[in-house]
Amino acid sequence: MNLVEAQIFIALHPAVAAVCAGAVGACVGSFLNVCIHRLPKEESIVTPASRCACGQPIPWWLNIPLFGWLALRGKARCCGAAISVRYPVVELLTALLFAASILTLPPAKAAVAAVFLPLLIVLAGCDLDDMLVPDAPNLALVALGLIFSILLPSLHGETSASLEVVNRLHAAGDSLVGIAVGTALVWWIRIIGEIVMGQEAMGEADIILCAGVGAFCGWQGALFCLFGGAVIGVLLKFPMVIAVFTKKEADSHVPFVPSMAIAGAIWFFRGPELVQAWHLWVNG
């Protein structure tokens, strides 16, 4: 099935396409849970097979996305230990994002979303769970963003040139500019924050993540990832933001990667519409 046939099938059978995409997404989400748990601990995401915290292996039927957690009612079968609600949440979130991608994006971009969005979920999950963002998925975000930009110029809206190689070169340039803008912005904010506040304002992981979003979404996506992420972060973590500026808890950590990841996903889905809305608002 080529891209045109896939688009026709989705248009004719949106419910079937959404269910199939959601099922795949739930399975991907199950693997993302493994990555979120193991990557910060520098453990292999391949071996050993899934096991309980007590060391007992988990039967395959209890590894079925969503079903396993619900069947166990959130408690391990072997030892009765509580299973974090993060597991079904990640599986459900990934399923919903995959379904939304197949229904709202062109097939080629939806395929890219199946790589971009899971990487964002892993990075956000690691920061929430361990306040530690592993380098591997973060750097992969940057590299894959550049590669996909070259393979799919329409990712950056580069489709106007008659020669495909020109479109690819323009898209590569857009991706590189996005990486540069994302890196420079967060780096300068980090430096200024250290001077003004006397402590690290943003980490290296924030720099790489913003560059990765820029690689997939261009410089405008990098801007939105940073500043839109800041707004989202304030809305989601307002009490923690206040705590950071109190004398008693001046060293409190506010996880910023999840907010940046949400902003990056929003731009990936609706970036052009946001630009158009901005222009309409500015022009009255």
Contacts in CASP RR format, 6 or more apart in sequence:
PFRMAT RR
TARGET T0000
AUTHOR 0000-0000-0000
METHOD contacts of the structure
MODEL  1
MNLVEAQIFIALHPAVAAVCAGAVGACVGSFLNVCIHRLPKEESIVTPAS
RCACGQPIPWWLNIPLFGWLALRGKARCCGAAISVRYPVVELLTALLFAA
SILTLPPAKAAVAAVFLPLLIVLAGCDLDDMLVPDAPNLALVALGLIFSI
LLPSLHGETSASLEVVNRLHAAGDSLVGIAVGTALVWWIRIIGEIVMGQE
AMGEADIILCAGVGAFCGWQGALFCLFGGAVIGVLLKFPMVIAVFTKKEA
DSHVPFVPSMAIAGAIWFFRGPELVQAWHLWVNG
1 9 0 8 1.000
3 106 0 8 1.000
3 107 0 8 1.000
3 108 0 8 1.000
6 107 0 8 1.000
7 106 0 8 1.000
7 107 0 8 1.000
9 17 0 8 1.000
10 17 0 8 1.000
10 102 0 8 1.000
10 103 0 8 1.000
10 107 0 8 1.000
14 103 0 8 1.000
17 102 0 8 1.000
17 103 0 8 1.000
18 99 0 8 1.000
18 102 0 8 1.000
18 103 0 8 1.000
19 99 0 8 1.000
20 102 0 8 1.000
21 98 0 8 1.000
21 99 0 8 1.000
21 101 0 8 1.000
21 102 0 8 1.000
21 103 0 8 1.000
21 110 0 8 1.000
22 95 0 8 1.000
22 96 0 8 1.000
22 98 0 8 1.000
22 99 0 8 1.000
23 95 0 8 1.000
24 98 0 8 1.000
24 114 0 8 1.000
25 91 0 8 1.000
25 94 0 8 1.000
25 95 0 8 1.000
25 97 0 8 1.000
25 98 0 8 1.000
25 99 0 8 1.000
25 114 0 8 1.000
26 65 0 8 1.000
26 66 0 8 1.000
26 91 0 8 1.000
26 92 0 8 1.000
26 94 0 8 1.000
26 95 0 8 1.000
27 65 0 8 1.000
28 94 0 8 1.000
28 98 0 8 1.000
28 114 0 8 1.000
28 118 0 8 1.000
29 65 0 8 1.000
29 90 0 8 1.000
29 91 0 8 1.000
29 93 0 8 1.000
29 94 0 8 1.000
29 95 0 8 1.000
29 118 0 8 1.000
29 121 0 8 1.000
30 63 0 8 1.000
30 65 0 8 1.000
30 91 0 8 1.000
31 45 0 8 1.000
32 90 0 8 1.000
32 94 0 8 1.000
32 118 0 8 1.000
32 121 0 8 1.000
32 122 0 8 1.000
33 86 0 8 1.000
33 87 0 8 1.000
33 90 0 8 1.000
33 91 0 8 1.000
34 45 0 8 1.000
34 50 0 8 1.000
35 45 0 8 1.000
35 122 0 8 1.000
35 126 0 8 1.000
35 137 0 8 1.000
36 86 0 8 1.000
36 90 0 8 1.000
36 122 0 8 1.000
36 125 0 8 1.000
36 126 0 8 1.000
36 129 0 8 1.000
37 129 0 8 1.000
38 44 0 8 1.000
38 45 0 8 1.000
39 45 0 8 1.000
39 122 0 8 1.000
39 126 0 8 1.000
39 134 0 8 1.000
39 136 0 8 1.000
39 137 0 8 1.000
40 126 0 8 1.000
40 129 0 8 1.000
40 130 0 8 1.000
40 132 0 8 1.000
40 133 0 8 1.000
40 134 0 8 1.000
41 130 0 8 1.000
42 134 0 8 1.000
48 57 0 8 1.000
49 57 0 8 1.000
49 58 0 8 1.000
50 57 0 8 1.000
50 58 0 8 1.000
50 63 0 8 1.000
51 57 0 8 1.000
51 58 0 8 1.000
52 58 0 8 1.000
52 76 0 8 1.000
52 77 0 8 1.000
52 78 0 8 1.000
52 79 0 8 1.000
52 81 0 8 1.000
53 76 0 8 1.000
53 79 0 8 1.000
53 81 0 8 1.000
54 76 0 8 1.000
54 78 0 8 1.000
54 79 0 8 1.000
54 81 0 8 1.000
56 78 0 8 1.000
56 79 0 8 1.000
61 68 0 8 1.000
62 68 0 8 1.000
62 71 0 8 1.000
62 72 0 8 1.000
62 77 0 8 1.000
65 91 0 8 1.000
65 95 0 8 1.000
66 88 0 8 1.000
66 91 0 8 1.000
66 92 0 8 1.000
66 95 0 8 1.000
69 83 0 8 1.000
69 87 0 8 1.000
69 88 0 8 1.000
70 88 0 8 1.000
72 83 0 8 1.000
74 82 0 8 1.000
74 83 0 8 1.000
74 85 0 8 1.000
75 81 0 8 1.000
75 82 0 8 1.000
75 83 0 8 1.000
76 82 0 8 1.000
76 83 0 8 1.000
86 125 0 8 1.000
86 128 0 8 1.000
86 129 0 8 1.000
90 121 0 8 1.000
90 125 0 8 1.000
93 121 0 8 1.000
94 117 0 8 1.000
94 118 0 8 1.000
94 121 0 8 1.000
97 113 0 8 1.000
97 117 0 8 1.000
97 121 0 8 1.000
97 265 0 8 1.000
98 113 0 8 1.000
98 114 0 8 1.000
98 117 0 8 1.000
100 269 0 8 1.000
101 109 0 8 1.000
101 110 0 8 1.000
101 113 0 8 1.000
101 114 0 8 1.000
101 117 0 8 1.000
101 269 0 8 1.000
102 110 0 8 1.000
104 269 0 8 1.000
105 113 0 8 1.000
105 269 0 8 1.000
106 154 0 8 1.000
108 152 0 8 1.000
108 154 0 8 1.000
109 152 0 8 1.000
109 154 0 8 1.000
109 155 0 8 1.000
112 148 0 8 1.000
112 152 0 8 1.000
112 155 0 8 1.000
112 216 0 8 1.000
113 268 0 8 1.000
115 144 0 8 1.000
115 148 0 8 1.000
116 141 0 8 1.000
116 144 0 8 1.000
116 145 0 8 1.000
116 148 0 8 1.000
116 216 0 8 1.000
116 268 0 8 1.000
117 265 0 8 1.000
117 268 0 8 1.000
119 137 0 8 1.000
119 140 0 8 1.000
119 141 0 8 1.000
119 144 0 8 1.000
120 141 0 8 1.000
120 261 0 8 1.000
120 264 0 8 1.000
120 265 0 8 1.000
121 261 0 8 1.000
122 137 0 8 1.000
123 133 0 8 1.000
123 137 0 8 1.000
123 138 0 8 1.000
123 141 0 8 1.000
123 205 0 8 1.000
123 209 0 8 1.000
123 257 0 8 1.000
123 261 0 8 1.000
124 257 0 8 1.000
124 258 0 8 1.000
124 261 0 8 1.000
124 262 0 8 1.000
125 258 0 8 1.000
126 132 0 8 1.000
126 133 0 8 1.000
126 134 0 8 1.000
126 257 0 8 1.000
127 133 0 8 1.000
127 205 0 8 1.000
127 255 0 8 1.000
127 256 0 8 1.000
127 257 0 8 1.000
127 258 0 8 1.000
128 255 0 8 1.000
128 258 0 8 1.000
131 253 0 8 1.000
131 255 0 8 1.000
133 205 0 8 1.000
133 209 0 8 1.000
133 257 0 8 1.000
135 205 0 8 1.000
135 208 0 8 1.000
138 205 0 8 1.000
138 208 0 8 1.000
138 209 0 8 1.000
138 212 0 8 1.000
139 208 0 8 1.000
141 208 0 8 1.000
141 209 0 8 1.000
141 212 0 8 1.000
141 213 0 8 1.000
141 215 0 8 1.000
141 216 0 8 1.000
142 179 0 8 1.000
142 208 0 8 1.000
142 211 0 8 1.000
142 212 0 8 1.000
142 215 0 8 1.000
143 215 0 8 1.000
144 215 0 8 1.000
144 216 0 8 1.000
145 175 0 8 1.000
145 212 0 8 1.000
145 214 0 8 1.000
145 215 0 8 1.000
145 216 0 8 1.000
146 172 0 8 1.000
146 175 0 8 1.000
146 176 0 8 1.000
146 179 0 8 1.000
146 215 0 8 1.000
148 155 0 8 1.000
148 216 0 8 1.000
149 155 0 8 1.000
149 156 0 8 1.000
149 171 0 8 1.000
149 172 0 8 1.000
149 173 0 8 1.000
149 174 0 8 1.000
149 175 0 8 1.000
149 215 0 8 1.000
149 216 0 8 1.000
150 168 0 8 1.000
150 171 0 8 1.000
150 172 0 8 1.000
150 175 0 8 1.000
151 168 0 8 1.000
152 171 0 8 1.000
153 159 0 8 1.000
153 164 0 8 1.000
153 167 0 8 1.000
153 168 0 8 1.000
153 170 0 8 1.000
153 171 0 8 1.000
155 171 0 8 1.000
155 216 0 8 1.000
156 170 0 8 1.000
156 171 0 8 1.000
156 174 0 8 1.000
156 175 0 8 1.000
156 218 0 8 1.000
157 171 0 8 1.000
158 167 0 8 1.000
158 168 0 8 1.000
158 170 0 8 1.000
158 171 0 8 1.000
158 174 0 8 1.000
159 167 0 8 1.000
160 167 0 8 1.000
161 167 0 8 1.000
161 170 0 8 1.000
174 218 0 8 1.000
174 219 0 8 1.000
175 214 0 8 1.000
175 215 0 8 1.000
175 216 0 8 1.000
175 218 0 8 1.000
176 215 0 8 1.000
177 218 0 8 1.000
177 219 0 8 1.000
178 211 0 8 1.000
178 214 0 8 1.000
178 215 0 8 1.000
178 217 0 8 1.000
178 218 0 8 1.000
178 219 0 8 1.000
178 221 0 8 1.000
178 222 0 8 1.000
179 211 0 8 1.000
179 212 0 8 1.000
179 214 0 8 1.000
179 215 0 8 1.000
179 222 0 8 1.000
180 211 0 8 1.000
180 219 0 8 1.000
181 214 0 8 1.000
181 218 0 8 1.000
181 219 0 8 1.000
181 222 0 8 1.000
181 223 0 8 1.000
182 207 0 8 1.000
182 210 0 8 1.000
182 211 0 8 1.000
182 212 0 8 1.000
182 213 0 8 1.000
182 214 0 8 1.000
182 219 0 8 1.000
182 222 0 8 1.000
182 223 0 8 1.000
182 225 0 8 1.000
182 226 0 8 1.000
183 207 0 8 1.000
183 208 0 8 1.000
183 210 0 8 1.000
183 211 0 8 1.000
185 210 0 8 1.000
185 222 0 8 1.000
185 223 0 8 1.000
185 226 0 8 1.000
186 202 0 8 1.000
186 206 0 8 1.000
186 207 0 8 1.000
186 210 0 8 1.000
186 211 0 8 1.000
186 226 0 8 1.000
187 207 0 8 1.000
189 201 0 8 1.000
189 202 0 8 1.000
189 226 0 8 1.000
190 200 0 8 1.000
190 201 0 8 1.000
190 202 0 8 1.000
190 203 0 8 1.000
190 206 0 8 1.000
190 207 0 8 1.000
192 201 0 8 1.000
193 199 0 8 1.000
193 200 0 8 1.000
193 201 0 8 1.000
193 202 0 8 1.000
194 200 0 8 1.000
194 201 0 8 1.000
199 250 0 8 1.000
199 251 0 8 1.000
202 256 0 8 1.000
205 257 0 8 1.000
206 256 0 8 1.000
206 257 0 8 1.000
206 260 0 8 1.000
209 225 0 8 1.000
209 257 0 8 1.000
209 260 0 8 1.000
209 261 0 8 1.000
210 222 0 8 1.000
210 225 0 8 1.000
210 226 0 8 1.000
210 260 0 8 1.000
211 222 0 8 1.000
212 222 0 8 1.000
213 221 0 8 1.000
213 222 0 8 1.000
213 225 0 8 1.000
213 260 0 8 1.000
213 263 0 8 1.000
213 264 0 8 1.000
213 267 0 8 1.000
214 221 0 8 1.000
214 222 0 8 1.000
214 225 0 8 1.000
216 268 0 8 1.000
217 224 0 8 1.000
217 225 0 8 1.000
217 264 0 8 1.000
217 267 0 8 1.000
217 268 0 8 1.000
217 271 0 8 1.000
220 267 0 8 1.000
220 271 0 8 1.000
220 275 0 8 1.000
221 264 0 8 1.000
221 267 0 8 1.000
221 271 0 8 1.000
224 263 0 8 1.000
224 264 0 8 1.000
224 266 0 8 1.000
224 267 0 8 1.000
224 271 0 8 1.000
224 274 0 8 1.000
225 260 0 8 1.000
225 263 0 8 1.000
225 264 0 8 1.000
225 267 0 8 1.000
226 260 0 8 1.000
226 263 0 8 1.000
228 259 0 8 1.000
228 263 0 8 1.000
229 256 0 8 1.000
229 259 0 8 1.000
229 260 0 8 1.000
229 262 0 8 1.000
229 263 0 8 1.000
229 264 0 8 1.000
230 256 0 8 1.000
230 259 0 8 1.000
232 259 0 8 1.000
232 262 0 8 1.000
232 263 0 8 1.000
233 241 0 8 1.000
233 254 0 8 1.000
233 256 0 8 1.000
233 258 0 8 1.000
233 259 0 8 1.000
234 241 0 8 1.000
236 258 0 8 1.000
236 259 0 8 1.000
237 254 0 8 1.000
237 255 0 8 1.000
237 259 0 8 1.000
240 252 0 8 1.000
240 254 0 8 1.000
241 254 0 8 1.000
243 249 0 8 1.000
243 252 0 8 1.000
244 250 0 8 1.000
244 252 0 8 1.000
244 254 0 8 1.000
266 274 0 8 1.000
267 274 0 8 1.000
END
